[in-house]
Each structure stands twice: as structure tokens, then as C-alpha cells.
């Protein structure tokens, strides 16, 4: 009797203070709440997919900036002309830009989900 094992591996050998019990219960509730929140986050497929899309967009934006910078360094006049033409076409036909962006995001997500080791 009085020898109940506890979560931390200690045995209860005497009566505990009710406030101490309440504090332990509150701690356990907080830990359980954190665990449930973590599991809910892992199970939210839509949020994970959106996160991957956001990462792909950021990566594409960085690559675009890097490539434009290299192009401008190589030939400032032609790079400015290409950037101006691309910007003009994007304003004229935003659907084409959206389709290209979606394709690039899908490609990036597909590559990220592909297994890395092949036997």
C-alpha cells in the first residue's frame, strides 16, 4: 500500500502535500498539452505542404536574385534589357508567371520528397 511507483521512478512512501500534488498535476497537464500540440502540428498535412511551398518560393526568389546579379555583372546593358523585358511580359501575362512559379514549386517539392539513397 503506499508504495505506488511514480513517473519519475520514485516511490511514494508518505502522504504528499495537496499543493505539491496540484503542482505535479499542473506540470503533467502542461507537458501533455505540449505533446498534443506537437502531434497536431505533425499531423497537419496542409500546413506542412504550405510550408514546403513557402520554402520553395523563397529558394526560387533567392536563385532569381543571384542569377540576375550574375547576369548584371557579366553585361550590365543586356541584363537590364532582359530584366526589363521579363518584367514587362510578366505584367502583360501574369498567368504565365503564376504557372511557371507553380511548376517550379512543384519541382522543388518533388525533389525534396524524393528518397536520397538508392540501392
MORACOR-V706474 format. One record per residue. N is the residue number from 1. SS is DSSP state (helix for helix, strand for strand, loop for the rest). PHI is phi in radians with two decimals (* if undefined). NEAR is the number of other C-alpha atoms within 8 Angstrom. Layout:
# MORACOR-V706474
n->N ss->SS phi->PHI near->NEAR
n->N ss->SS phi->PHI near->NEAR
This chain:
# MORACOR-V706474
n->1 ss->loop phi->* near->3
n->2 ss->loop phi->0.96 near->6
n->3 ss->loop phi->-2.03 near->7
n->4 ss->loop phi->-1.28 near->7
n->5 ss->strand phi->-1.24 near->8
n->6 ss->loop phi->-1.92 near->8
n->7 ss->loop phi->-1.06 near->5
n->8 ss->loop phi->-1.56 near->4
n->9 ss->loop phi->1.58 near->6
n->10 ss->loop phi->-1.58 near->7
n->11 ss->strand phi->-1.77 near->8
n->12 ss->loop phi->-1.49 near->10
n->13 ss->loop phi->-1.96 near->6
n->14 ss->loop phi->-2.57 near->5
n->15 ss->loop phi->-1.09 near->5
n->16 ss->loop phi->-1.75 near->6
n->17 ss->loop phi->-1.16 near->6
n->18 ss->helix phi->-0.98 near->6
n->19 ss->helix phi->-1.18 near->6
n->20 ss->helix phi->-1.16 near->8
n->21 ss->helix phi->-1.08 near->9
n->22 ss->helix phi->-1.06 near->8
n->23 ss->helix phi->-1.10 near->8
n->24 ss->helix phi->-1.12 near->8
n->25 ss->helix phi->-1.12 near->8
n->26 ss->helix phi->-1.08 near->8
n->27 ss->helix phi->-1.05 near->8
n->28 ss->helix phi->-1.10 near->8
n->29 ss->helix phi->-1.08 near->8
n->30 ss->helix phi->-1.12 near->8
n->31 ss->helix phi->-1.08 near->8
n->32 ss->helix phi->-1.12 near->8
n->33 ss->helix phi->-1.07 near->8
n->34 ss->helix phi->-1.11 near->8
n->35 ss->helix phi->-1.11 near->8
n->36 ss->helix phi->-1.11 near->8
n->37 ss->helix phi->-1.10 near->8
n->38 ss->helix phi->-1.12 near->8
n->39 ss->helix phi->-1.13 near->8
n->40 ss->helix phi->-1.10 near->8
n->41 ss->helix phi->-1.13 near->7
n->42 ss->helix phi->-1.20 near->8
n->43 ss->helix phi->-1.48 near->6
n->44 ss->loop phi->-1.43 near->8
n->45 ss->helix phi->-1.13 near->7
n->46 ss->helix phi->-1.07 near->6
n->47 ss->helix phi->-1.16 near->7
n->48 ss->helix phi->-1.13 near->9
n->49 ss->helix phi->-1.12 near->8
n->50 ss->helix phi->-1.09 near->8
n->51 ss->helix phi->-1.08 near->8
n->52 ss->helix phi->-1.10 near->9
n->53 ss->helix phi->-1.10 near->11
n->54 ss->helix phi->-1.07 near->8
n->55 ss->helix phi->-1.11 near->8
n->56 ss->helix phi->-1.11 near->12
n->57 ss->helix phi->-1.07 near->10
n->58 ss->helix phi->-1.11 near->8
n->59 ss->helix phi->-1.11 near->8
n->60 ss->helix phi->-1.12 near->9
n->61 ss->helix phi->-1.08 near->8
n->62 ss->helix phi->-1.11 near->8
n->63 ss->helix phi->-1.11 near->8
n->64 ss->helix phi->-1.06 near->8
n->65 ss->helix phi->-1.08 near->8
n->66 ss->helix phi->-1.11 near->8
n->67 ss->helix phi->-1.17 near->8
n->68 ss->helix phi->-1.11 near->10
n->69 ss->helix phi->-1.10 near->8
n->70 ss->helix phi->-1.14 near->8
n->71 ss->helix phi->-1.14 near->10
n->72 ss->helix phi->-1.14 near->12
n->73 ss->helix phi->-1.19 near->7
n->74 ss->helix phi->-1.25 near->6
n->75 ss->loop phi->-2.65 near->8
n->76 ss->helix phi->-1.00 near->9
n->77 ss->helix phi->-1.20 near->7
n->78 ss->helix phi->-1.22 near->8
n->79 ss->helix phi->-1.14 near->11
n->80 ss->helix phi->-1.12 near->9
n->81 ss->helix phi->-1.15 near->8
n->82 ss->helix phi->-1.12 near->8
n->83 ss->helix phi->-1.10 near->9
n->84 ss->helix phi->-1.13 near->8
n->85 ss->helix phi->-1.14 near->8
n->86 ss->helix phi->-1.13 near->8
n->87 ss->helix phi->-1.12 near->8
n->88 ss->helix phi->-1.11 near->8
n->89 ss->helix phi->-1.13 near->9
n->90 ss->helix phi->-1.14 near->10
n->91 ss->helix phi->-1.21 near->7
n->92 ss->helix phi->-1.25 near->6
n->93 ss->loop phi->-2.38 near->8
n->94 ss->helix phi->-1.18 near->9
n->95 ss->helix phi->-1.10 near->6
n->96 ss->helix phi->-1.07 near->8
n->97 ss->helix phi->-1.12 near->9
n->98 ss->helix phi->-1.11 near->8
n->99 ss->helix phi->-1.12 near->8
n->100 ss->helix phi->-1.11 near->8
n->101 ss->helix phi->-1.13 near->9
n->102 ss->helix phi->-1.12 near->8
n->103 ss->helix phi->-1.10 near->8
n->104 ss->helix phi->-1.12 near->10
n->105 ss->helix phi->-1.14 near->11
n->106 ss->helix phi->-1.08 near->9
n->107 ss->helix phi->-1.10 near->8
n->108 ss->helix phi->-1.14 near->9
n->109 ss->helix phi->-1.15 near->11
n->110 ss->helix phi->-1.06 near->8
n->111 ss->helix phi->-1.20 near->7
n->112 ss->helix phi->-1.21 near->6
n->113 ss->helix phi->-1.51 near->6
n->114 ss->loop phi->-1.21 near->6
n->115 ss->loop phi->-1.07 near->5
n->116 ss->loop phi->-1.50 near->4
n->117 ss->loop phi->-1.83 near->4
n->118 ss->loop phi->-2.12 near->4
n->119 ss->loop phi->-1.66 near->2
